[in-house]
C-alpha cells in the first residue's frame, strides 16, 4: 500500500502538469455495492489519455486507473502500435506478469475466433455473482473458458442485449490469471462497465458492410461492430459449437520483456516501471479485417493439432475492442 500512496501523491503533486481529471462511476455498485470504479484523464504534450481502475479499495482503484492512463500515454513515445502486452506497475515483476497474462488472454480469444471454434461454457461459482439487475432488463450473461494452463485460466464473459428495450448485440469481456474467482470477476466487470455505459444512452453500432468500407480501423470500431445485431447472430452461431480445448502449455522462455526508458516520457520522477512483453509464437491482437499478414498460422495449427491454411480462417472481423 506504501507504493500505491507514492503513486497517488506523485499524481497530485503533478496535477497541473498532467491536467489531471478524476471521475467516480457508480453504476457497478448496483452489482458490487462496495466497489470503487474510477476514471482518470491526463494530458501529456497535448494528447489526452484515459485510464479506468476498479477495486474494493479506493486507493488501489485510483492507482490502477492512473497506471492505465500512463500506459496509454506512453505508446506515443515508443514504437508500439497498441498496448497489448504493455504494463505499468511500481514492481517490475508484477508488470511482466500483467503483460504476460494480457498476451495469453488475447491469444486465447483470437485463436478460438479465427478458427471459428466454440468455448467451454462455465458457471461462475454457482452463480455467486448478482445477475438480477441485468436479467430484469432482458440482458443475458454467459461465461466461457478460453484456455487453461498450469499458471492460469482465461475466462470470457458475454452480455447479449437482443431482448433489451433498445436491442444490441454482444459485449465482450475477458481476463486471464492464476486466481479463478478473480478472473471471473474481472471479465464480468469489464462487461458491466460497457453495459452500464450504453444501457441509458443511444447505442452506436456499425454493421459488417460499413465496417469493411472503413479506410482506417481502431479498436472502438470492433466494439461498435460487436453491438450490431446481425453480426452478433453470426458470431453466436459458433460460440458453443465445435469447442476448442486450449490446454497445451505456452513456454515461459518464449516471452520477451523490455523495460522501457522512462526518460523518453516528459514527466518528472515517474514512480513506476513500464514493461513491454512480447511473444512472437502467440496470436497478436490486430485491428481491421482478418488478413494473412496479421495472422500467426503456426500458432493456429499448434492449438488445433492440424495444419491450418488461410482459406480455413474465419473471415469475420473480430469483435475485440
Order of alpha helices (4+ residues) and beta strands (2+ residues): alpha-alpha-beta-beta-beta-alpha-beta-alpha-beta-alpha-beta-beta-beta-alpha-alpha-alpha-alpha-beta-beta-alpha
